[in-house]
Amino acid sequence: MAYKQHFIEWFSGKQLPSYWTQVGTGTPSMLDSVDGGFQYVTSSGDSFMAFNDKKQYAHDGSVMICVGRRTAGTEMRFGFRGHNTTSNNECAYVKNGTGSTNIVLRTGHASGDSDTQGSVTADTTAKAFKIECGSANIKLTINGVLDITKTTNRPTVRLQPIAGCYNGTSSYNYMEVYNT
């Protein structure tokens, strides 16, 4: 049974709360500016903040709402992972970057992963994203409009939230995660 774990992060204050742990070689920091939020910078691959492998969210019944943007470099990444590694097994996350024309939803399970490109242009504008992991599909909504519904390569284990980037800089102002 999935418990109704509900998590809200405003990314405010002088430092990230201790429940966030770093995976990879990036540099996390809080931005000291109006609506600054949390910033992540990396120049050596995939790097992100996670819940220290505490997987509280159901692969078949959870939601993440996130407001963020890629500010420089290759790619912003956030969503769910089933482990504290940069492997793409057991995941459902957004990629907003220079590697594709439009924003991508990547999903994966133990046997493989795949990307689905939506219709919203990948750029450096702040957006509100919503990832819904359901029993039959995973949906990505951007700025209140459903953009991708994906039925393949869905994760099969409990998940934890992540926020970071790949060879670039991204910033986040808000994250909400809950089981449905």
C-alpha positions in Angstrom: 0.0 0.0 0.0 1.3 3.5 -0.9 1.0 6.0 1.9 0.0 9.6 1.1 3.5 11.1 1.5 3.2 14.8 0.6 6.4 16.9 0.3 6.6 20.6 -0.6 9.9 22.5 -1.1 10.1 26.2 -1.7 13.9 26.3 -2.1 14.3 29.3 0.2 16.8 30.2 3.0 20.5 30.1 3.1 21.1 26.4 2.4 19.4 23.3 1.2 17.7 21.3 4.0 19.7 18.2 5.1 17.3 15.7 3.6 18.7 16.6 0.1 21.9 14.7 -0.7 24.2 15.2 -3.7 24.8 12.6 -6.4 27.6 13.4 -8.8 30.1 16.2 -8.9 27.9 19.3 -9.3 27.7 22.4 -7.1 24.4 23.1 -5.4 23.6 26.5 -3.9 20.8 28.7 -2.8 20.5 31.9 -4.9 20.5 35.2 -3.0 18.1 37.1 -5.2 14.4 37.8 -5.6 12.7 34.4 -6.6 16.2 33.0 -6.7 15.5 29.5 -5.4 18.0 26.6 -5.7 20.7 26.5 -8.4 22.6 23.5 -9.6 25.8 23.7 -11.7 27.9 20.9 -13.2 30.4 20.6 -16.0 31.1 16.9 -15.7 28.0 14.9 -16.6 24.8 14.1 -14.8 24.6 15.5 -11.3 21.6 16.1 -9.0 20.1 16.4 -5.5 18.1 13.4 -4.3 16.5 12.0 -1.1 19.5 9.8 -0.1 17.8 6.8 -1.6 14.7 7.2 0.5 12.1 6.0 -2.0 8.7 7.2 -0.6 6.8 7.6 -3.9 4.9 5.0 -5.9 5.9 4.2 -9.4 2.3 3.7 -10.3 0.6 6.5 -8.3 2.6 9.7 -7.7 2.8 13.3 -8.9 5.6 15.8 -9.0 5.0 19.5 -9.7 8.2 21.6 -10.3 8.9 25.2 -11.3 12.3 25.6 -12.8 14.5 26.5 -15.8 17.7 25.7 -17.5 19.8 28.9 -17.1 22.9 27.9 -19.1 24.7 24.9 -20.6 23.4 21.6 -21.9 20.4 20.3 -19.9 18.2 20.6 -16.8 16.9 17.4 -15.3 14.3 16.7 -12.6 11.7 14.1 -11.7 11.9 10.7 -10.2 14.6 8.0 -9.9 14.5 4.7 -8.2 18.2 4.8 -7.0 21.0 7.2 -6.1 23.0 6.7 -9.3 23.1 8.4 -12.7 21.8 5.3 -14.4 18.6 5.7 -16.3 17.1 2.4 -15.0 13.9 3.0 -13.0 13.2 6.7 -13.7 10.7 9.2 -15.0 12.2 12.7 -15.4 12.2 15.8 -17.6 15.1 16.9 -19.8 15.1 20.5 -21.0 18.2 21.0 -23.0 20.2 21.6 -26.2 20.3 18.0 -27.2 16.8 18.1 -28.6 14.5 20.7 -30.2 11.7 20.1 -27.6 11.4 19.1 -24.0 11.8 15.4 -23.4 10.2 12.9 -20.9 12.7 10.1 -20.2 11.3 6.9 -18.6 13.1 3.7 -17.7 12.7 0.3 -16.0 15.2 -2.5 -15.3 15.3 -3.6 -19.0 15.7 -0.3 -20.7 14.9 3.4 -21.0 13.6 5.7 -23.7 13.0 9.4 -24.5 9.8 10.9 -25.8 10.0 14.4 -27.2 7.0 16.7 -26.7 5.8 19.8 -28.5 7.1 22.5 -26.1 10.4 24.1 -27.3 13.5 23.4 -25.1 14.7 26.8 -23.9 15.8 28.8 -20.8 12.4 30.1 -19.8 11.0 29.2 -16.4 8.1 26.7 -16.7 5.7 24.8 -14.4 6.0 21.1 -15.0 3.9 18.2 -13.7 4.9 14.5 -14.0 2.1 12.0 -13.2 3.1 8.4 -12.7 0.0 6.3 -13.1 -0.9 2.6 -13.3 -1.2 2.7 -17.2 1.0 5.7 -18.2 3.2 8.6 -17.3 2.0 12.1 -18.2 3.9 15.3 -18.6 2.1 18.6 -18.4 3.9 21.9 -19.1 2.4 25.2 -18.0 -1.0 23.6 -17.4 -1.2 21.8 -20.9 -0.8 18.0 -21.3 2.2 17.5 -23.6 3.2 13.9 -23.4 1.5 10.6 -22.4 3.9 7.7 -22.3 3.1 4.0 -21.9 6.5 2.4 -22.5 9.6 1.9 -20.3 7.8 2.9 -17.1 9.5 2.4 -13.7 8.6 -0.6 -11.6 10.1 0.3 -8.2 9.4 3.0 -5.5 10.9 6.4 -6.4 12.6 9.5 -4.9 12.5 13.1 -6.3 15.6 14.5 -8.0 16.6 18.0 -9.2 19.8 18.8 -11.1 21.4 19.1 -14.5 23.7 17.6 -17.1 26.8 19.8 -18.1 25.0 23.0 -17.3 23.2 25.2 -14.8 19.6 25.0 -13.8 17.5 26.6 -11.1 14.3 25.6 -9.2 11.8 27.7 -7.3 9.2 25.1 -6.2 8.7 21.4 -5.9 5.7 19.4 -4.7 5.6 15.6 -4.6 2.9 13.3 -3.4 1.4 9.8 -3.7 -2.1 9.6 -5.3 
